[in-house]
Amino acid sequence: MSEVDAIVKKVRNGLKHIPNLTIEEQVAAINAIKEELHKISPFKDPVDLIRWIPADKVEANDYNPNSVAPPEMKLLEHSIREDGYTMSIVAYHDPENDRYVVVDGFHRNRVGKEVKDINERVHNHLPLTVIDKSYAERMASTIRHNRARGTHGITPMSKIVEELYFLGWSDKKIAQELGMEKDEVLRLKQFTGLGVLFEDRKYSRAWV
């Protein structure tokens, strides 16, 4: 027996007891085991550690500009019902309140909470990948996740650009982190109607 086979055998023997636990205990044990595996894993990307978190602890962020039309929402529901969760929800953990704020996967979060048969199947839990980033960085991460597959409303997108500006981000950084051209950032700033957003900008003759 190889060393790998011996390790796997020991692990399997330890796992035999998990099915005898309550659902809450099973989830806690499985999450703990995953965390220990992640510590020794050569892969440090967030997706290497997906935990099942009680749905009641997961909440939407207050800035997501991505929208999904009703037909696509029904298709997402059908997909999760038929194929299961094939993609985790990305979230930030607020340790002070023990809450998880969604960064990407707002609609997967909704389906898991609101669709009765799916909620029951996952025992009122949601699969989460956790990232640890500042509020501004989380907003940028949400946009990066969304831009290629969703539709962004102009008004909420302009509000995000406005908020990032007041958080100290330059036009260049906003464009770079959100995958935009500088002109797109400028148009969104114009849409806000707030002149203060242009106070540090040197106008060309085209603006005179």
ChimeraX commands (.cxc) that place a marker at each C-alpha (Angstrom):
marker #1 position 0.00,0.00,0.00 radius 0.5
marker #1 position 1.38,3.40,-0.99 radius 0.5
marker #1 position 1.65,6.27,1.47 radius 0.5
marker #1 position -1.20,8.07,-0.32 radius 0.5
marker #1 position -3.44,4.98,-0.07 radius 0.5
marker #1 position -2.66,4.68,3.64 radius 0.5
marker #1 position -3.59,8.33,4.26 radius 0.5
marker #1 position -6.83,7.98,2.30 radius 0.5
marker #1 position -7.75,4.84,4.23 radius 0.5
marker #1 position -7.29,6.59,7.57 radius 0.5
marker #1 position -9.37,9.54,6.41 radius 0.5
marker #1 position -12.18,7.27,5.19 radius 0.5
marker #1 position -12.28,5.50,8.54 radius 0.5
marker #1 position -12.67,8.84,10.32 radius 0.5
marker #1 position -15.41,10.00,7.94 radius 0.5
marker #1 position -17.62,6.96,8.62 radius 0.5
marker #1 position -19.06,8.60,11.74 radius 0.5
marker #1 position -20.24,11.82,10.04 radius 0.5
marker #1 position -23.55,10.42,8.61 radius 0.5
marker #1 position -24.65,9.58,12.18 radius 0.5
marker #1 position -24.54,13.23,13.22 radius 0.5
marker #1 position -27.32,15.83,12.95 radius 0.5
marker #1 position -27.37,17.99,9.83 radius 0.5
marker #1 position -25.88,20.93,11.75 radius 0.5
marker #1 position -23.10,18.72,13.12 radius 0.5
marker #1 position -22.45,17.19,9.71 radius 0.5
marker #1 position -22.09,20.63,8.11 radius 0.5
marker #1 position -19.80,21.82,10.91 radius 0.5
marker #1 position -17.62,18.72,10.60 radius 0.5
marker #1 position -17.42,18.88,6.81 radius 0.5
marker #1 position -16.57,22.59,6.86 radius 0.5
marker #1 position -13.88,22.00,9.49 radius 0.5
marker #1 position -12.35,19.16,7.47 radius 0.5
marker #1 position -12.31,21.34,4.33 radius 0.5
marker #1 position -10.60,24.12,6.27 radius 0.5
marker #1 position -7.88,21.75,7.48 radius 0.5
marker #1 position -7.38,20.44,3.93 radius 0.5
marker #1 position -7.13,24.00,2.62 radius 0.5
marker #1 position -4.36,24.77,5.11 radius 0.5
marker #1 position -2.14,22.09,3.56 radius 0.5
marker #1 position -3.39,22.47,-0.01 radius 0.5
marker #1 position -0.96,23.75,-2.67 radius 0.5
marker #1 position -3.90,25.75,-4.06 radius 0.5
marker #1 position -4.54,29.00,-2.21 radius 0.5
marker #1 position -7.25,30.46,-4.46 radius 0.5
marker #1 position -10.57,31.08,-2.65 radius 0.5
marker #1 position -12.37,28.39,-4.67 radius 0.5
marker #1 position -10.19,25.75,-2.98 radius 0.5
marker #1 position -12.35,26.22,0.12 radius 0.5
marker #1 position -16.12,26.19,-0.37 radius 0.5
marker #1 position -18.14,26.10,2.84 radius 0.5
marker #1 position -21.85,25.46,3.38 radius 0.5
marker #1 position -23.19,28.42,5.37 radius 0.5
marker #1 position -26.68,28.83,6.92 radius 0.5
marker #1 position -28.73,30.87,4.45 radius 0.5
marker #1 position -29.97,33.12,7.26 radius 0.5
marker #1 position -26.41,34.39,7.72 radius 0.5
marker #1 position -26.06,35.42,4.07 radius 0.5
marker #1 position -27.25,38.84,2.93 radius 0.5
marker #1 position -27.18,40.84,-0.29 radius 0.5
marker #1 position -24.89,43.83,-0.73 radius 0.5
marker #1 position -26.42,47.28,-1.22 radius 0.5
marker #1 position -24.72,48.27,-4.48 radius 0.5
marker #1 position -25.03,45.47,-7.08 radius 0.5
marker #1 position -26.00,47.05,-10.44 radius 0.5
marker #1 position -26.52,43.71,-12.20 radius 0.5
marker #1 position -30.05,42.73,-13.14 radius 0.5
marker #1 position -31.48,39.45,-14.40 radius 0.5
marker #1 position -34.71,39.43,-16.40 radius 0.5
marker #1 position -37.55,37.13,-15.22 radius 0.5
marker #1 position -36.97,34.50,-17.97 radius 0.5
marker #1 position -33.27,34.24,-17.08 radius 0.5
marker #1 position -34.15,34.10,-13.38 radius 0.5
marker #1 position -36.49,31.16,-14.06 radius 0.5
marker #1 position -33.75,29.48,-16.09 radius 0.5
marker #1 position -31.31,29.91,-13.19 radius 0.5
marker #1 position -33.87,28.34,-10.86 radius 0.5
marker #1 position -34.35,25.45,-13.27 radius 0.5
marker #1 position -30.60,25.01,-13.64 radius 0.5
marker #1 position -30.02,24.84,-9.88 radius 0.5
marker #1 position -32.96,22.46,-9.48 radius 0.5
marker #1 position -31.75,20.10,-12.22 radius 0.5
marker #1 position -27.96,20.42,-11.98 radius 0.5
marker #1 position -27.50,21.51,-8.38 radius 0.5
marker #1 position -25.22,24.34,-7.33 radius 0.5
marker #1 position -22.28,24.11,-9.74 radius 0.5
marker #1 position -20.90,27.53,-8.79 radius 0.5
marker #1 position -20.43,28.91,-5.30 radius 0.5
marker #1 position -21.59,32.31,-4.06 radius 0.5
marker #1 position -18.70,34.70,-3.42 radius 0.5
marker #1 position -19.05,36.59,-0.14 radius 0.5
marker #1 position -17.25,38.69,2.45 radius 0.5
marker #1 position -17.42,37.57,6.08 radius 0.5
marker #1 position -18.25,40.28,8.61 radius 0.5
marker #1 position -16.79,38.66,11.75 radius 0.5
marker #1 position -18.21,41.28,14.11 radius 0.5
marker #1 position -21.80,40.37,13.21 radius 0.5
marker #1 position -21.06,36.88,11.86 radius 0.5
marker #1 position -22.76,37.78,8.58 radius 0.5
marker #1 position -21.77,37.00,5.00 radius 0.5
marker #1 position -22.28,39.78,2.44 radius 0.5
marker #1 position -22.65,38.65,-1.17 radius 0.5
marker #1 position -20.00,39.89,-3.60 radius 0.5
marker #1 position -21.05,37.71,-6.52 radius 0.5
marker #1 position -24.03,35.36,-6.79 radius 0.5
marker #1 position -26.90,37.56,-5.62 radius 0.5
marker #1 position -29.42,35.62,-7.73 radius 0.5
marker #1 position -28.01,32.20,-6.75 radius 0.5
marker #1 position -28.44,33.41,-3.18 radius 0.5
marker #1 position -32.08,34.34,-3.86 radius 0.5
marker #1 position -32.91,30.99,-5.45 radius 0.5
marker #1 position -31.44,29.07,-2.51 radius 0.5
marker #1 position -33.49,31.08,-0.05 radius 0.5
marker #1 position -36.77,31.65,-1.90 radius 0.5
marker #1 position -37.40,28.44,-3.86 radius 0.5
marker #1 position -38.88,25.98,-1.40 radius 0.5
marker #1 position -37.77,22.64,-2.87 radius 0.5
marker #1 position -34.21,23.88,-3.48 radius 0.5
marker #1 position -34.00,25.42,-0.01 radius 0.5
marker #1 position -35.10,22.12,1.51 radius 0.5
marker #1 position -32.64,20.14,-0.60 radius 0.5
marker #1 position -29.67,22.22,0.61 radius 0.5
marker #1 position -31.00,22.20,4.20 radius 0.5
marker #1 position -31.29,26.01,4.22 radius 0.5
marker #1 position -27.57,26.37,3.52 radius 0.5
marker #1 position -25.67,28.07,0.69 radius 0.5
marker #1 position -22.27,27.19,-0.83 radius 0.5
marker #1 position -19.90,30.11,-0.20 radius 0.5
marker #1 position -16.41,31.07,-1.25 radius 0.5
marker #1 position -15.14,33.78,1.08 radius 0.5
marker #1 position -12.85,36.65,0.14 radius 0.5
marker #1 position -11.37,39.21,2.52 radius 0.5
marker #1 position -11.36,42.65,0.88 radius 0.5
marker #1 position -12.21,46.24,1.73 radius 0.5
marker #1 position -15.63,47.68,0.85 radius 0.5
marker #1 position -14.27,49.49,-2.23 radius 0.5
marker #1 position -12.41,46.40,-3.41 radius 0.5
marker #1 position -15.55,44.29,-2.95 radius 0.5
marker #1 position -17.55,46.69,-5.14 radius 0.5
marker #1 position -14.87,46.43,-7.83 radius 0.5
marker #1 position -14.87,42.65,-7.51 radius 0.5
marker #1 position -18.66,42.54,-7.97 radius 0.5
marker #1 position -18.40,44.55,-11.19 radius 0.5
marker #1 position -15.61,42.37,-12.53 radius 0.5
marker #1 position -17.67,39.24,-11.86 radius 0.5
marker #1 position -20.78,40.73,-13.47 radius 0.5
marker #1 position -19.65,42.70,-16.51 radius 0.5
marker #1 position -19.18,39.80,-18.91 radius 0.5
marker #1 position -22.48,38.08,-18.17 radius 0.5
marker #1 position -25.03,40.60,-16.93 radius 0.5
marker #1 position -26.61,43.94,-17.68 radius 0.5
marker #1 position -25.73,46.98,-15.65 radius 0.5
marker #1 position -28.17,49.81,-15.15 radius 0.5
marker #1 position -26.63,53.22,-15.79 radius 0.5
marker #1 position -27.97,54.74,-12.58 radius 0.5
marker #1 position -26.57,52.11,-10.16 radius 0.5
marker #1 position -23.29,51.95,-12.10 radius 0.5
marker #1 position -22.90,55.73,-11.86 radius 0.5
marker #1 position -23.55,55.51,-8.12 radius 0.5
marker #1 position -20.74,52.96,-7.76 radius 0.5
marker #1 position -18.34,55.20,-9.70 radius 0.5
marker #1 position -19.40,58.11,-7.48 radius 0.5
marker #1 position -18.85,56.10,-4.30 radius 0.5
marker #1 position -15.44,54.84,-5.42 radius 0.5
marker #1 position -14.46,58.43,-6.23 radius 0.5
marker #1 position -15.37,59.56,-2.71 radius 0.5
marker #1 position -13.45,56.57,-1.34 radius 0.5
marker #1 position -10.35,58.05,-2.93 radius 0.5
marker #1 position -10.09,56.14,-6.20 radius 0.5
marker #1 position -8.83,58.04,-9.26 radius 0.5
marker #1 position -10.47,57.81,-12.69 radius 0.5
marker #1 position -7.51,55.69,-13.80 radius 0.5
marker #1 position -7.91,53.22,-10.93 radius 0.5
marker #1 position -11.70,53.00,-11.39 radius 0.5
marker #1 position -11.24,52.27,-15.10 radius 0.5
marker #1 position -8.52,49.70,-14.42 radius 0.5
marker #1 position -10.32,47.85,-11.61 radius 0.5
marker #1 position -13.78,47.84,-13.24 radius 0.5
marker #1 position -12.54,46.97,-16.74 radius 0.5
marker #1 position -13.69,50.26,-18.28 radius 0.5
marker #1 position -12.32,52.82,-20.66 radius 0.5
marker #1 position -11.61,56.23,-19.15 radius 0.5
marker #1 position -14.34,57.76,-21.33 radius 0.5
marker #1 position -16.88,55.33,-19.88 radius 0.5
marker #1 position -15.91,56.40,-16.36 radius 0.5
marker #1 position -16.27,60.04,-17.40 radius 0.5
marker #1 position -19.74,59.45,-18.87 radius 0.5
marker #1 position -20.90,57.74,-15.68 radius 0.5
marker #1 position -19.54,60.62,-13.60 radius 0.5
marker #1 position -21.42,63.05,-15.84 radius 0.5
marker #1 position -24.60,61.04,-15.33 radius 0.5
marker #1 position -24.48,61.68,-11.59 radius 0.5
marker #1 position -24.77,65.43,-12.21 radius 0.5
marker #1 position -22.36,66.12,-9.34 radius 0.5
marker #1 position -19.83,68.77,-10.33 radius 0.5
marker #1 position -17.63,67.83,-7.37 radius 0.5
marker #1 position -16.65,64.65,-9.19 radius 0.5
marker #1 position -14.73,66.79,-11.69 radius 0.5
marker #1 position -12.99,69.15,-9.29 radius 0.5
marker #1 position -9.60,67.49,-9.72 radius 0.5
marker #1 position -9.89,67.10,-13.49 radius 0.5
marker #1 position -8.09,69.38,-15.93 radius 0.5
marker #1 position -10.54,70.31,-18.68 radius 0.5
marker #1 position -9.47,70.40,-22.31 radius 0.5
marker #1 position -10.69,73.01,-24.77 radius 0.5
marker #1 position -13.42,70.60,-25.84 radius 0.5
marker #1 position -15.15,71.43,-22.55 radius 0.5
marker #1 position -15.02,75.19,-22.95 radius 0.5
marker link #1:1,2 radius 0.2
marker link #1:2,3 radius 0.2
marker link #1:3,4 radius 0.2
marker link #1:4,5 radius 0.2
marker link #1:5,6 radius 0.2
marker link #1:6,7 radius 0.2
marker link #1:7,8 radius 0.2
marker link #1:8,9 radius 0.2
marker link #1:9,10 radius 0.2
marker link #1:10,11 radius 0.2
marker link #1:11,12 radius 0.2
marker link #1:12,13 radius 0.2
marker link #1:13,14 radius 0.2
marker link #1:14,15 radius 0.2
marker link #1:15,16 radius 0.2
marker link #1:16,17 radius 0.2
marker link #1:17,18 radius 0.2
marker link #1:18,19 radius 0.2
marker link #1:19,20 radius 0.2
marker link #1:20,21 radius 0.2
marker link #1:21,22 radius 0.2
marker link #1:22,23 radius 0.2
marker link #1:23,24 radius 0.2
marker link #1:24,25 radius 0.2
marker link #1:25,26 radius 0.2
marker link #1:26,27 radius 0.2
marker link #1:27,28 radius 0.2
marker link #1:28,29 radius 0.2
marker link #1:29,30 radius 0.2
marker link #1:30,31 radius 0.2
marker link #1:31,32 radius 0.2
marker link #1:32,33 radius 0.2
marker link #1:33,34 radius 0.2
marker link #1:34,35 radius 0.2
marker link #1:35,36 radius 0.2
marker link #1:36,37 radius 0.2
marker link #1:37,38 radius 0.2
marker link #1:38,39 radius 0.2
marker link #1:39,40 radius 0.2
marker link #1:40,41 radius 0.2
marker link #1:41,42 radius 0.2
marker link #1:42,43 radius 0.2
marker link #1:43,44 radius 0.2
marker link #1:44,45 radius 0.2
marker link #1:45,46 radius 0.2
marker link #1:46,47 radius 0.2
marker link #1:47,48 radius 0.2
marker link #1:48,49 radius 0.2
marker link #1:49,50 radius 0.2
marker link #1:50,51 radius 0.2
marker link #1:51,52 radius 0.2
marker link #1:52,53 radius 0.2
marker link #1:53,54 radius 0.2
marker link #1:54,55 radius 0.2
marker link #1:55,56 radius 0.2
marker link #1:56,57 radius 0.2
marker link #1:57,58 radius 0.2
marker link #1:58,59 radius 0.2
marker link #1:59,60 radius 0.2
marker link #1:60,61 radius 0.2
marker link #1:61,62 radius 0.2
marker link #1:62,63 radius 0.2
marker link #1:63,64 radius 0.2
marker link #1:64,65 radius 0.2
marker link #1:65,66 radius 0.2
marker link #1:66,67 radius 0.2
marker link #1:67,68 radius 0.2
marker link #1:68,69 radius 0.2
marker link #1:69,70 radius 0.2
marker link #1:70,71 radius 0.2
marker link #1:71,72 radius 0.2
marker link #1:72,73 radius 0.2
marker link #1:73,74 radius 0.2
marker link #1:74,75 radius 0.2
marker link #1:75,76 radius 0.2
marker link #1:76,77 radius 0.2
marker link #1:77,78 radius 0.2
marker link #1:78,79 radius 0.2
marker link #1:79,80 radius 0.2
marker link #1:80,81 radius 0.2
marker link #1:81,82 radius 0.2
marker link #1:82,83 radius 0.2
marker link #1:83,84 radius 0.2
marker link #1:84,85 radius 0.2
marker link #1:85,86 radius 0.2
marker link #1:86,87 radius 0.2
marker link #1:87,88 radius 0.2
marker link #1:88,89 radius 0.2
marker link #1:89,90 radius 0.2
marker link #1:90,91 radius 0.2
marker link #1:91,92 radius 0.2
marker link #1:92,93 radius 0.2
marker link #1:93,94 radius 0.2
marker link #1:94,95 radius 0.2
marker link #1:95,96 radius 0.2
marker link #1:96,97 radius 0.2
marker link #1:97,98 radius 0.2
marker link #1:98,99 radius 0.2
marker link #1:99,100 radius 0.2
marker link #1:100,101 radius 0.2
marker link #1:101,102 radius 0.2
marker link #1:102,103 radius 0.2
marker link #1:103,104 radius 0.2
marker link #1:104,105 radius 0.2
marker link #1:105,106 radius 0.2
marker link #1:106,107 radius 0.2
marker link #1:107,108 radius 0.2
marker link #1:108,109 radius 0.2
marker link #1:109,110 radius 0.2
marker link #1:110,111 radius 0.2
marker link #1:111,112 radius 0.2
marker link #1:112,113 radius 0.2
marker link #1:113,114 radius 0.2
marker link #1:114,115 radius 0.2
marker link #1:115,116 radius 0.2
marker link #1:116,117 radius 0.2
marker link #1:117,118 radius 0.2
marker link #1:118,119 radius 0.2
marker link #1:119,120 radius 0.2
marker link #1:120,121 radius 0.2
marker link #1:121,122 radius 0.2
marker link #1:122,123 radius 0.2
marker link #1:123,124 radius 0.2
marker link #1:124,125 radius 0.2
marker link #1:125,126 radius 0.2
marker link #1:126,127 radius 0.2
marker link #1:127,128 radius 0.2
marker link #1:128,129 radius 0.2
marker link #1:129,130 radius 0.2
marker link #1:130,131 radius 0.2
marker link #1:131,132 radius 0.2
marker link #1:132,133 radius 0.2
marker link #1:133,134 radius 0.2
marker link #1:134,135 radius 0.2
marker link #1:135,136 radius 0.2
marker link #1:136,137 radius 0.2
marker link #1:137,138 radius 0.2
marker link #1:138,139 radius 0.2
marker link #1:139,140 radius 0.2
marker link #1:140,141 radius 0.2
marker link #1:141,142 radius 0.2
marker link #1:142,143 radius 0.2
marker link #1:143,144 radius 0.2
marker link #1:144,145 radius 0.2
marker link #1:145,146 radius 0.2
marker link #1:146,147 radius 0.2
marker link #1:147,148 radius 0.2
marker link #1:148,149 radius 0.2
marker link #1:149,150 radius 0.2
marker link #1:150,151 radius 0.2
marker link #1:151,152 radius 0.2
marker link #1:152,153 radius 0.2
marker link #1:153,154 radius 0.2
marker link #1:154,155 radius 0.2
marker link #1:155,156 radius 0.2
marker link #1:156,157 radius 0.2
marker link #1:157,158 radius 0.2
marker link #1:158,159 radius 0.2
marker link #1:159,160 radius 0.2
marker link #1:160,161 radius 0.2
marker link #1:161,162 radius 0.2
marker link #1:162,163 radius 0.2
marker link #1:163,164 radius 0.2
marker link #1:164,165 radius 0.2
marker link #1:165,166 radius 0.2
marker link #1:166,167 radius 0.2
marker link #1:167,168 radius 0.2
marker link #1:168,169 radius 0.2
marker link #1:169,170 radius 0.2
marker link #1:170,171 radius 0.2
marker link #1:171,172 radius 0.2
marker link #1:172,173 radius 0.2
marker link #1:173,174 radius 0.2
marker link #1:174,175 radius 0.2
marker link #1:175,176 radius 0.2
marker link #1:176,177 radius 0.2
marker link #1:177,178 radius 0.2
marker link #1:178,179 radius 0.2
marker link #1:179,180 radius 0.2
marker link #1:180,181 radius 0.2
marker link #1:181,182 radius 0.2
marker link #1:182,183 radius 0.2
marker link #1:183,184 radius 0.2
marker link #1:184,185 radius 0.2
marker link #1:185,186 radius 0.2
marker link #1:186,187 radius 0.2
marker link #1:187,188 radius 0.2
marker link #1:188,189 radius 0.2
marker link #1:189,190 radius 0.2
marker link #1:190,191 radius 0.2
marker link #1:191,192 radius 0.2
marker link #1:192,193 radius 0.2
marker link #1:193,194 radius 0.2
marker link #1:194,195 radius 0.2
marker link #1:195,196 radius 0.2
marker link #1:196,197 radius 0.2
marker link #1:197,198 radius 0.2
marker link #1:198,199 radius 0.2
marker link #1:199,200 radius 0.2
marker link #1:200,201 radius 0.2
marker link #1:201,202 radius 0.2
marker link #1:202,203 radius 0.2
marker link #1:203,204 radius 0.2
marker link #1:204,205 radius 0.2
marker link #1:205,206 radius 0.2
marker link #1:206,207 radius 0.2
marker link #1:207,208 radius 0.2
view
